């Protein structure tokens, strides 16, 4: 798709964290040198369905299990441990902090009141002179 905008582009194996890092570093360097953006298509595998009602009849359980063997999160963890960037205890500590942060966010969301319906369209459109619904936040 980037070719239509005259920018470099290409697919990247999104299941390979090293390939993603290399492609991103190249694109970032390119942009920082003043050459503009790069369009990268990160090809990944979704382990779950599109929604809770997705029965996933379009793939087998064996297929999902095969892709889980190359889960990028597991790969990064292996790289971190192999290269001694962190210990398992340090990773467990990070995991616990993240889970705690998520639970705090969930608690905040569940205990917060719903916004007034009149606020539903505030700041939805970037175009300030949008002719159909006026911005309420400036």
PyMOL commands that set and color helices and strands:
alter all, ss='L'
color gray80, all
select helices_A, chain A and resi 2-5+17-32+61-68+72-82+88-111+117-119
alter helices_A, ss='H'
color red, helices_A
select strands_A, chain A and resi 9-13+39-43
alter strands_A, ss='S'
color yellow, strands_A
deselect
rebuild
show_as cartoon
